[in-house]
Amino acid sequence: MFSRAARARVLPFLTYMVFIAVADLLARAGLTPGQLRWLYPLKIGLVALLLLRYWPEYRELRPARLGPAAAALAAAAGVLVFVLWIGLDAGWMVVGRPTGYDPRGAGALTWPLMLVRLAGAALVVPVMEELFWRSYLMRWLTAEDFAGVAPAQLKFRGFIVTVILFGVEHNQWLAGMVAGAVYGLLYMRTGKLWVAIAAHAVTNGVLGVWIIRTGSWAYW
């Protein structure tokens, strides 16, 4: 569980979650959302550095390419999850009252913050989360020596546990479960983590553009 291969997939995710906990504590201490938004560049920067540090460990990401059919499948799945995500937002489908991430200052967009937030969501988070949820946890729940488990060998237990936990990770728990199910099935059926990462990236990228255009900051 604490092998180098496990650490490479767990530490970036754990770092991300620690920052969320720290932000919550600081908010309880009285810091405003406007002050806390500056934590995001630090958070996503550290996660990106960890991913780069451990990149040689991610053998499932080599080669880093998708064929046209796989790319089209990932794009279609990513857009589908986006549509479902903004639709599955009824009160009982949401835990708490998320304030989201508002990149505005004095009523105007703070473009550097907005671009960092969008890039982090679309480029860094999908790699970090898919390495943890699909590459590590799904396989570890099948066998402790997870690195030797092929996607086609994954069992239902690993799939359903990660779907539930992926949902719990998000305020929109039902949308999170749907997204986790789609990304998990893509990984299991295609055998390529890049397909799940690409679909996740499309979802987050399209969602980010939609948030900016509509000002729906709570979705961030």
N, C-alpha and C positions, 0 to 999 in steps of 0.2 A: 504493500500500500504506500510505502514511503520510498520507493525506488526512484531513481533519477527520472525515469519515464513518467512516473506518477507525478512527481514534483513539477515537471515541465508543463503538465496539463492542469494541475491544481493551483499552483501559485499565482498565475495571472488572474484566474477567476477569484481566488481568495483575496487578492489585493483589491480587486474591483469591489467586492462585497464589504471589505473593511472600510473603504472610503464611504460607502453608503451608510454604514453604521456610524462612522465619525460625523458625517453630515447631519444625521438625525440627532446625535448628541449635541452638536453645536447649535442646531435649531432649537432644541429644548433649552439650551443655555441663553438663548435670546438673539442669536445672529439671524439676520433677515435672509430671505431667498436671494436677494440681490447681492449680498455679501458671499453667500455660500456658492453661488454659481462659478466663482473663480476656482473652486476645488476641482471642477471637471477637467480642465486642461492638465492639471497635475495628475489626476487619477488616470486619465486615458494615456498620458505620456508614460507613466510608470508601467502600465499594462503593456503598452507597445514595446517598451524596452525589454520587458521580461520575455515577450514573445520572440523578439529578435535574439535575445540571449540563448533561448532554448531551441531556436529554429532547427538546428541539426537533428534534434530529437524527434521531430515531427515527420517521420518517414511516410506516413499516410498522405502527406501533402506534396509528395514528389511522385511524378512530375506535376508541376503547378499549371495544369491546363485542362480545359474541358472541350470535348467535341461539340459540334453544332447542335446535335440532338440533346445532349446533356445540358448544354447552356440554355436551350429553349425550354426544357423541362424545368430547370431551376428558375428561370425568369417567370414562367407561368405560375409555378407554385408560390414564388415570392409575392407576386401580385395578388394571387388568391388569398394568401394569409393577410396581406394588407387590407383588402376589402373586408374580410371577416373581422379583423382587429378593430377597425373603426365602427363596425356594426355591433360587436359584442361588448357594449358599454352600458347596458342597463344597470340600475343601482345594485341589484343583487349579484351582478357579475363583477363588481369592483370592490376591493377591500380598502377601507380607509378613504381618505380624501387627498389624492395626490395633487401636489401643487405644480408638479412638472418642472420643466427647465425653461425659464423665460430669459432669452438673451438680450432683452431690451434694457436700455439705460436712459433715463429721462424721457421715456416714451418712444425712443428711436432704437432701431436695431443696432446692437454692438456686433458688427460684422465679423471681427476676428473670433469672438466667442461663438457666434452662430455657426461659422464655418468649421471650427474645431469640434463643436457638438455634432454637426452633421457628419463630418469625416469620421469621428470616433464611433458613432452609431452604425455607419454603413461599412467601414473598413476594418476597424479594430475589434469591436464587440462581436461580430459574427465569427471571426476566427477564434477569439478567446472562448466564447460560449460553446461553440461546436466542438472544440478540442476538449473541453471539460465534460459537457453533457453527453455527447455522442461518442467521441473517441475514447474518453476515459471511463466515465461512470457506467454507460450502457455495457461496455465490454467488461469492466471490473465486476459488475453484477452477474456476469456469465462465468467468469473465471478470474481468480486473483492475478494470474499471469495474463493480464488483459492484452498486452501487446501482441500476443500470439493468436488472439481471437479475430477471425475474419467477420466482416459485417453480416455475411450470410449465416453465420453461426449464432448470432445474437438471439436470445430467448425472450419470450413474452414478458417475463418478470422484469428484465432490464428495461424493456420498452415502456411498460406501464409505469414503473417507478419514476423514470426520468420525465415522462409526460406530466405526471402529477407534480413532481418537484419543480419542473420548469414553469408550471402554472403558478405554483405557490410563490415563486420568485418574483412574479409580477403583480402589480396592483389589479390589473385586469386578469384575474386568475383563469377564467374560462377561455379567453382569447389566448392566454399563455399556453394552456393545455392543447388547444387546437394547433397552435404554432409548433409546439414541441412534438406533437404527433406527426405533423407534416414533415418536419425536418428529420425526425427519426425514421420515418418510412422511406424518405428519399435516400438516406444513408444505407439502410438495410437492403433496399431493392436494387440500388445502383452499385453499391459497394465502394462508392467514392465519397469521401468526406467533403471534397470540394463542391459537390452538387448541393449538399446541405448548407455549406458556407455561402455559396452563391445565392441560393434562395433566401437565406437569412439576410444577406446583404441587400438584395433587391427589396425585401419587405421593409427593412430599416431605412433604406435610402428613399424609397417612394413615400414612406410615412413621414420622414423628415421634411421632404419637399412640401408635402400636404400640410404639415404643421406650420411651416413658415408662411405658406400662402394664405392659410385660414386663421392663423394666430391661435391655434388650438394647443396652447403650451402644455396643458395638463397631460397630453399624450406623451410628452417627453419626460 
